[in-house]
Amino acid sequence: MALFVVEYTYNPETSSLRDDHRTQHRGWLTELVRRKVMRSTGPLTEGHGALFIVDAEDEDAVARLFTQDPFAQENLVEKVQIRGWTPAMGEFSE
């Protein structure tokens, strides 16, 4: 398995729609955390995006996984950026 960083960018105009689907989105994330696929996640401080650290086979697997996010299924994610990540120090390097 390898680690990937996924960054979501949201359109500020979809904020209320995200609120409508947040429970389903967080349920999806909670299940991934339980399965140890999602290693960490949270909103970016400016409020127009989120960051996810994911453990997966490859970038294609990550892309397929994120199509299952209720936010993605409702077209509430303006941009998704997936990058491989090799932590050199700290919690995720162990």
C-alpha positions as CSV (number, residue, x, y, z in Angstrom):
1,M,0.0,0.0,0.0
2,A,1.0,3.6,-0.5
3,L,0.0,6.9,0.9
4,F,-1.8,9.6,-1.2
5,V,-2.8,13.1,-0.4
6,V,-6.2,14.1,-1.9
7,E,-7.2,17.8,-1.9
8,Y,-10.7,18.9,-2.6
9,T,-11.6,22.4,-3.7
10,Y,-15.1,23.5,-3.2
11,N,-17.1,26.3,-4.8
12,P,-18.2,28.7,-2.1
13,E,-21.6,28.8,-3.8
14,T,-22.3,25.1,-3.0
15,S,-21.9,25.5,0.8
16,S,-25.5,25.0,1.6
17,L,-25.8,22.0,-0.7
18,R,-22.7,20.5,1.1
19,D,-24.5,21.1,4.4
20,D,-27.4,19.0,3.0
21,H,-25.1,16.0,2.3
22,R,-22.6,16.4,5.1
23,T,-24.0,13.6,7.2
24,Q,-23.7,11.1,4.3
25,H,-20.2,12.4,3.4
26,R,-19.0,12.0,7.0
27,G,-20.6,8.5,7.2
28,W,-18.6,7.5,4.2
29,L,-15.4,9.0,5.7
30,T,-16.1,7.3,9.0
31,E,-16.3,3.9,7.3
32,L,-13.0,4.5,5.5
33,V,-11.3,5.5,8.8
34,R,-12.7,2.3,10.4
35,R,-11.2,0.3,7.6
36,K,-7.9,2.2,7.9
37,V,-8.1,3.4,4.3
38,M,-8.5,7.0,5.4
39,R,-5.6,7.8,7.6
40,S,-6.6,11.4,8.3
41,T,-9.0,14.0,7.0
42,G,-10.3,17.5,7.7
43,P,-11.4,20.8,6.2
44,L,-8.8,23.4,5.1
45,T,-8.9,26.4,7.3
46,E,-10.2,28.9,4.6
47,G,-13.3,26.7,4.3
48,H,-13.3,26.1,0.6
49,G,-11.6,22.7,0.6
50,A,-10.5,19.6,2.4
51,L,-7.5,17.4,2.7
52,F,-7.4,13.6,2.9
53,I,-4.6,11.1,3.6
54,V,-5.4,7.8,2.0
55,D,-3.7,4.4,2.0
56,A,-4.3,2.7,-1.3
57,E,-2.7,0.5,-3.9
58,D,-2.3,3.2,-6.6
59,E,-3.6,6.5,-7.8
60,D,-6.3,4.8,-9.9
61,A,-7.7,3.1,-6.8
62,V,-7.8,6.4,-5.0
63,A,-9.6,8.1,-7.9
64,R,-12.2,5.2,-8.0
65,L,-12.6,5.4,-4.2
66,F,-13.4,9.1,-4.3
67,T,-16.1,8.7,-6.9
68,Q,-18.1,7.0,-4.1
69,D,-18.0,10.2,-1.9
70,P,-21.6,11.6,-1.6
71,F,-20.1,15.1,-2.2
72,A,-18.7,13.8,-5.5
73,Q,-21.8,12.0,-6.4
74,E,-23.8,15.3,-5.9
75,N,-21.2,17.3,-8.0
76,L,-20.2,19.4,-4.9
77,V,-16.5,19.1,-5.5
78,E,-15.1,21.6,-7.9
79,K,-11.6,20.1,-8.2
80,V,-9.9,16.9,-6.9
81,Q,-6.1,16.7,-6.8
82,I,-4.5,13.4,-6.0
83,R,-0.8,13.1,-5.3
84,G,1.4,10.3,-4.1
85,W,3.1,11.1,-0.8
86,T,6.2,9.6,0.9
87,P,6.4,10.9,4.5
88,A,10.0,11.2,5.6
89,M,9.4,11.8,9.3
90,G,6.7,11.7,11.9
91,E,3.6,9.6,12.5
92,F,2.9,8.6,8.9
93,S,6.5,7.6,8.2
94,E,6.5,4.7,10.6
